[in-house]
């Protein structure tokens, strides 16, 4: 993530900065449990360092920017609708904050968080007794 976008006004924005914008924008969408950062992201969190670009890969080539997001979704949300909402929020956020045109936002669902649904299931099972 070391590519640098440079526009005609000599403003430079790194892929890392774009990744932070994308990570924050994706996390704002209701239904996103967390971003999936793999082993390295987990180690950083153990040591108290929050990585806002966790689960985000940005590739900029020839003024074409592509964002890949690796997300864990909350149980109960329709995945196609959620993915579309994430794509729209990320694209709009990056374009409005940086002026960079985003060509693609790819969503990779890495898992489903059942933590809240487990509580609901436990309550319904206790009602049967």
C-alpha positions in Angstrom: 0.0 0.0 0.0 2.7 2.5 -0.9 1.3 3.9 -4.1 0.6 7.6 -4.0 -2.2 9.3 -5.9 -1.2 12.7 -7.2 -3.6 15.1 -8.8 -3.0 18.2 -10.9 -2.8 20.4 -7.8 0.2 18.4 -6.5 -1.9 16.9 -3.7 -0.6 13.5 -2.7 -2.7 10.9 -1.0 -1.2 7.5 -0.1 -3.1 4.2 -0.4 -2.8 3.9 3.3 -4.8 7.1 3.8 -7.4 5.9 1.4 -7.6 2.6 3.3 -8.2 4.4 6.5 -11.1 6.3 4.9 -12.5 3.1 3.5 -12.2 1.2 6.8 -14.0 3.9 8.8 -16.7 4.3 6.1 -17.4 0.5 6.0 -17.5 0.3 9.8 -20.2 3.0 9.9 -22.6 0.8 8.0 -25.2 -0.9 10.2 -24.8 -4.7 10.0 -21.0 -4.6 9.8 -19.7 -6.4 12.9 -16.0 -5.8 12.2 -13.2 -5.7 9.6 -11.2 -8.9 9.1 -7.5 -8.1 9.3 -6.0 -11.5 9.6 -3.2 -12.5 11.9 -1.2 -9.2 11.7 -4.3 -7.1 12.5 -5.1 -9.3 15.5 -1.5 -8.9 16.9 -1.8 -5.1 16.6 -5.0 -5.1 18.6 -3.5 -7.3 21.3 -1.0 -4.6 21.9 -3.7 -1.9 22.1 -3.0 -0.4 18.6 -6.2 0.1 16.6 -5.7 -0.2 12.9 -8.3 1.8 11.0 -7.2 0.2 7.7 -7.6 -3.3 9.0 -9.3 -5.5 6.4 -8.8 -3.0 3.6 -6.6 -3.4 0.5 -6.2 -0.4 -1.9 -4.6 -0.6 -5.3 -4.0 2.5 -7.4 -2.7 2.0 -10.9 -2.8 4.6 -13.7 -5.2 6.8 -11.8 -7.6 3.8 -11.3 -8.3 3.1 -7.6 -9.7 -0.3 -6.5 -10.7 -1.0 -2.9 -11.1 -4.5 -1.5 -12.8 -4.8 1.9 -12.7 -7.9 4.1 -15.7 -7.8 6.5 -17.4 -9.8 9.1 -21.2 -9.2 9.1 -23.8 -9.4 11.8 -26.2 -12.3 11.6 -29.7 -11.3 10.4 -28.7 -8.8 7.7 -29.3 -9.6 4.0 -25.8 -9.9 2.6 -26.4 -8.5 -0.9 -28.1 -5.4 0.5 -25.4 -4.9 3.1 -22.6 -5.3 0.6 -24.2 -2.7 -1.7 -24.6 -0.3 1.2 -20.9 -0.7 2.1 -19.8 -0.2 -1.5 -21.9 3.0 -1.8 -20.7 4.5 1.6 -17.0 3.7 0.9 -17.1 5.1 -2.6 -19.0 8.2 -1.6 -16.7 8.8 1.4 -13.4 8.4 -0.5 -14.6 10.6 -3.4 -16.0 13.3 -1.2 -13.0 13.5 1.2 -10.2 13.1 -1.3 -11.5 13.9 -4.8 -10.2 10.5 -6.0 -12.4 8.6 -8.4 -13.0 5.1 -7.1 -13.4 2.5 -9.9 -14.4 -0.5 -7.8 -15.2 -1.5 -4.3 -15.1 -5.2 -3.8 -16.6 -6.8 -0.7 -15.3 -10.1 0.7 -17.5 -11.5 3.4 -15.1 -13.3 5.8 -17.6 -14.4 8.4 -20.8 -13.9 10.2 -21.0 -12.7 13.8 -23.7 -14.7 15.7 -23.0 -13.1 19.1 -26.3 -11.2 19.3 -28.3 -14.0 17.7 -27.0 -16.4 20.3 -28.6 -14.3 23.0 -31.9 -14.2 21.2 -31.7 -18.0 20.6 -31.0 -18.6 24.3 -34.0 -16.5 25.4 -36.4 -18.3 23.0 -35.2 -21.7 24.2 -35.8 -20.7 27.8 -39.3 -19.6 26.8 -40.1 -23.2 25.7 -39.3 -24.6 29.1 
